[in-house]
Amino acid sequence: MSESTTATATEQALVNITEPAAEEVKRLLTEEPDKSGLRLEIRGGGCSGMSYGLSFDNVQEKDNVVEAHGVKVFIDPKSSIYLKGTTLDFQNGLEGKGFVIKNPQAKSSCGCGSSFSV
């Protein structure tokens, strides 16, 4: 059985998902009919030591599941350690369009924002 985490108004979610991020995930999921949500994970590597991974997937055994604004985000237990309190946002502006990950545990990050160290 998978563990499910659904944040309420009184508890902080493992990962916070902004409404713009959720809307973009919903839009992109229409192109992935066999997937049920977004996987957010930490991978080794990157110029600062660890990097973020985003992909469309289905829930796996032992995943933490965060639901917000009608979307599900799947996080494996190991990645959960490094992602606690993280916000997943989506920005569409002059400096580019894409998902932005704001991790309060990151002590430093690279210029592109896709890798970090703790």
Secondary structure as GFF3:
##gff-version 3
##sequence-region A 1 118
A	DSSP	beta_strand	15	17	.	.	.	ID=ss1
A	DSSP	alpha_helix	19	29	.	.	.	ID=ss2
A	DSSP	beta_strand	37	44	.	.	.	ID=ss3
A	DSSP	beta_strand	50	57	.	.	.	ID=ss4
A	DSSP	beta_strand	64	68	.	.	.	ID=ss5
A	DSSP	beta_strand	71	75	.	.	.	ID=ss6
A	DSSP	alpha_helix	77	83	.	.	.	ID=ss7
A	DSSP	beta_strand	86	93	.	.	.	ID=ss8
A	DSSP	beta_strand	96	102	.	.	.	ID=ss9
A	DSSP	beta_strand	108	109	.	.	.	ID=ss10
A	DSSP	beta_strand	115	117	.	.	.	ID=ss11
###
